[in-house]
Amino acid sequence: MAMTADGKIATANRAAHSFGSRRDREHLYELRATADAVMCGARTVEMSQSILGGGGEKFRNQRLKRGLAEYNLRVIVSGSGSIDPAAEIFKKRFSPIIVLTTKRASANKLAQLRKLADEVKICGEREINFPTALRWLRTQWNVKRLLCEGGGELNDALFRASLVDEINLTICPKIFGGRTAPTIADGIGFPRLTDAVGFQIQSIKTFGGELFTVLSRPK
């Protein structure tokens, strides 16, 4: 994730999503090149017009040197099954697209999604059961390393399920402000300090005025 100095990942109207430097963008592709699959929430995919791609030949070669598939799998998360069928990601068919959803998704939405995606998996009644979903991805699609790129509500669900091992966080020297501007972990959150998920700082590097940090769960 990239965030501003005041902890925002987009402006209050969610119009600005990409505000990091060229180096931050390259770092994103470097991370994708280490993962079997890249996962994103439906709204984030739509608003950012992301196709969750690999970034070109340089990064494909990095994947192949690591013994990974040429392209990462692409996983879209939507508890309601509401995804714009005209989203850019569905126009690029270089790797499988998997949709994780719940029984809240109507029959019509499921039928539409099955025309767009390579597989649609129902993982819960009203909320996605992420431990079950990730086990399924491992068993059915051999996903051993999963990179999640938000948004904040998806991140929050993964934090609450204790499924985040590492955070790569770029801090950009900008202030967005706004009480409704999204952060890296929106959604329900933790009501008490004692419930908060703890991480350890593994590294901090500066480049072009940005801070590139890596945090990991204590062993």
N, C-alpha and C positions, 0 to 999 in steps of 0.2 A: 504494500500500500504506500501511496504518497499522500502526505498531509501538510497543511500549512502550519506555521508556528503556533497558531491557536487551535490546532487539532482538527481542522475541517478537511474533508475530502472532496467537497464541492461547495459552490456558493449556495445561499439560502434558496434560490430558485432552481438549483441543480443544473444551471445552464453550463457552468464551467466544470469540466471533469479532468481535462488534461492540462495540467499547469506546471508539471515538472520539466526539467531540462532535457536536452537530447541524451545526456549521460543517464538520466533516470529512465528514459525510454529504453535505452540499450540494456540497462540493468534488468528491466522487466523481461526482455527477450532472453537474456542470459539465464534468468530463473526458469522461464518456460522450457528452455533447452535441457533442464535437469529433471523435468517432470513427465510422468506418463500421461497425466491428464491435467487440464486447466479448467477450473470451475468458477462460475459467476452467476449471480442472481439475474433473473429475467429483466428487471427494470434497468440494471446496470448495463446489460448487453444491449438493450434497446437504445438507451440514452447516449451511450458512448459510441454506438455503432461499431462496436468491436466484433471481430470475427474470431478472436482468440487464436490467432495464427502464430506461426513460428518465427516470423521476422526475416526470412530470407535464407539464402544458401549458407551464409556464414554460420548461422545458428543450427541449420539442419545438419551441417557437418559436425558440429559439436555434439548433437544428439547421437549421430551414428558412431562417433568415436566412443561414446559412453555405452554403446550397445543398445540404445533405445530405438524405437520406431522413428521413421523419418519425420513424422508429424505427431504432435500430441493429440490425444482424444480431447473432445470439447464437451463439457458438462454444463447444462443450464438448469438452474433451480427455480421452480415456481410452485408454491404450495397450492395455488388456485388453478394452475395450468394456463394462465393468461400470458401468452407470448405473442407479440405481433408477428403474423406469418410473413410480413414483408421485411422483417429485420435482416440486416446485412449478413448476419452469420449464416442464414439459410441459403444465401446466394453463392456461397463458396463451399465446394464439396470436396476439399482436399483430405479431410479426415472425418471419422464418425462423430456425429452429434448425439449426445445422450441427454434426455430430459428427466429430471427427478421431480416428482409431483406427489400429490396425496389424493385421497378419495373425495376431496372437495371438488376436484376437477370434474366438470360435467362430461357426459358421454360425447357431446359435440366437440368440446375442446380436446378431449383425448383422441378422437378420430382425426381431428385436424393435425394435432401434434404428431401422430403416427405417420402422417403423410410427409411431414417436414423433417423429422428426426429419424435416426437409425434405430433408436430404441427409446421407449418411454417406460419408466419404472415408477410404480406407485409404492411409496415408502412411508406409509402412515395414514391415519384417519384424517386429521385436520392439520397437523403439523408434521413436517418431514422428520422421520426418525433417522438422524444422521449416522449413528453407529451401525444401524442396519444397512443404510445406503452405502456407506463406505466399505463394509464387508462385502456387499454385493458387487461393488466396483472391483474389489480385489479378486473375488472369485470368478466373476464372469468376464471381466475385461483386463485382468492382470495389472491393475493399477496399484503400484507399490509406493509411488510418490505423487501426491496430489497438491497442486498449487491452487489456492483460492485467491481470487482478486476482488472480493467484495460483491455487493456493497455492504454497508454497515450492518444491516439486519441479518444477512447471511453470516457475516463474521461473528456477530453476537451469538447466534445459535451454535456455532462451532465452539466458541469459547465456553458457553454454558454446558456443552456436552463434553468438555475436556478433550477435544480432538485436535487442538492446535499445538504442534511441537515447536514451531519456529515462526518468528515474525521478521520479515524484511521490510523495514520502514524507512522511507525517505522523508526527511523533514525539510520543507521548502521555505525560504525566507519571505513568506507572504502572510498577510492577515486577511481573512475573509469576513470574520464576524458573523453575526446572525444567530439567534437562538434556535432557529429551525434548520440551520445548515448541518448536513450530515457529518458524522464522525466515523472513525474506523470501526466502532462497535456501538451501533444503535440498537433498536429493538427493546427487549425486556431488561437486559442488564442484570447486575447483581445488587440486591437491596441492602446488603450489609458488607462492610469492609472485610469481615472475616471470610466472606464467600468469594472474594475477588481472586482471579487467577493470577498467580505470580510467575514472573519471568526473570531471567538473568540476562544482563547485557553481555553479549559475546564479542561484539566489535563495534567501533564507531570510526567512520572515515569521513573526511570532508572532501568535496570536489565541487569547484565552481560555486561556492557559497551554500551548497546543500549538505545536509548530514545524511550519510547512509549508515543505518544501524541494523544490527542483527541481534534479536533476542531469542532465547530458547527456554523451554521448560526445564526446571531443575531435574536432574536425574534421580 
